[in-house]
Amino acid sequence: MRKIIGILIFCIVLFPTGALANEREVYIALGDSLAAGQTPYSQIDAGYTDYIALQLERHGKLAHFSKELTFPGYRVGNVMETVQSEKAAPLLSEATLITLSAGANNLLPLITHNPQQGTLAFSQLNANFALNEVRNQMRELLSIINEKAPKATVYVLGYYFPYVSVHKEQVDGAVEAVQLLNAILKQETEAAGHIFVDVYETFDQQRSTYLPNVADVHPNQLGYRIMANEMLKSYSGNEALILPIDAMPAPNPKTFEEMLRIQQNKLAVEDVPFIALHNLDRPIPILV
């Protein structure tokens, strides 16, 4: 399954050199299904990393973008393995900008959600153990990234509360766990000299709009837009780079089966590290 990684990549084939590289970002995305762009219906489409790259490109600030190193289901430990892999080395060595989403998959599998009954259940002891693991592994991961990507500024994105169909009396413990996860990510990110992006409050303002499938924790494109814009505001220090709703690319989701057919029928990319696409307004899922 990992050889059939559904990703959306729009990038320039070769890393730029000289003045161009100094003026524009080499943007490498790392992390889990949110970084990969998974939809609420188990497909892959443009996610927050794509929107960040799109806006950087539109403003002349992007030299290269890849989310080849993302994968749905990744925990912090999986990201550690990925950044130390052979295929990651050339990407990270040239990176000037990195975004990272990791930690939710350490915690959320411990929470049992029944959307029909509106209940949440989890063991606080197990959650505490998982959060401590996130703390230790995130510290190590950011140290590795500092070593592998010495030119990069790293933005670690926090998480939103991913449940909408829950009785109020069921929410408090899970809310506290997600907020503690964010606090840990913030603390470790800033200790490593990088930037934490808090999306919790902004996302929560219209959480039910951004999470249309009550049985799934992934946002729609409007939710990914919120995440991208919070990062872009942190990056620029203002709202100059944010993605307006009317400038969003049209949805173009692909199932894993569809992407497999694309690979079999059109692309021979088994030994190709990434594919370049130049239509930023309608990116196409590519298998690598």
DAJOQUI-V811570 format. One record per backbone hydrogen bond with DSSP energy under -1.0 kcal/mol. NH is the residue of the N-H (numbers start at 1). CO is the residue of the C=O. If there is no record, write none. Layout:
# DAJOQUI-V811570
NH:CO / NH:CO
This chain:
# DAJOQUI-V811570
4:1 / 7:286 / 22:18 / 23:19 / 24:20 / 25:61 / 27:64 / 28:97 / 29:66 / 30:99 / 32:101 / 36:32 / 37:33 / 38:33 / 39:43 / 42:39 / 44:254 / 45:37 / 51:47 / 52:48 / 53:49 / 54:50 / 55:51 / 56:52 / 57:53 / 58:54 / 59:55 / 60:57 / 61:56 / 63:25 / 64:25 / 66:27 / 70:67 / 71:31 / 74:71 / 79:75 / 80:76 / 81:77 / 82:78 / 83:79 / 85:82 / 92:88 / 93:89 / 96:26 / 97:26 / 98:153 / 99:28 / 100:155 / 101:30 / 108:104 / 110:107 / 111:108 / 112:121 / 114:119 / 118:114 / 119:114 / 121:112 / 127:123 / 128:124 / 129:125 / 130:126 / 131:127 / 132:128 / 133:129 / 134:130 / 135:131 / 136:132 / 137:133 / 138:134 / 139:135 / 140:136 / 141:137 / 142:138 / 143:139 / 144:140 / 145:141 / 146:142 / 147:143 / 148:144 / 149:145 / 152:149 / 153:96 / 155:98 / 156:195 / 157:100 / 158:197 / 166:164 / 167:118 / 170:167 / 171:168 / 175:171 / 176:172 / 177:173 / 178:174 / 179:175 / 180:176 / 181:177 / 182:178 / 183:179 / 184:180 / 185:181 / 186:182 / 187:183 / 188:184 / 189:185 / 190:186 / 191:187 / 192:188 / 193:190 / 194:189 / 195:154 / 197:156 / 203:199 / 204:200 / 206:203 / 210:206 / 211:207 / 216:213 / 220:210 / 224:220 / 225:221 / 226:222 / 227:223 / 228:224 / 229:225 / 230:226 / 231:227 / 232:228 / 233:229 / 234:230 / 235:231 / 236:232 / 237:233 / 247:244 / 248:245 / 254:44 / 259:255 / 260:256 / 261:257 / 262:258 / 263:259 / 264:260 / 265:261 / 266:262 / 267:262 / 272:269 / 280:278 / 282:279 / 286:7
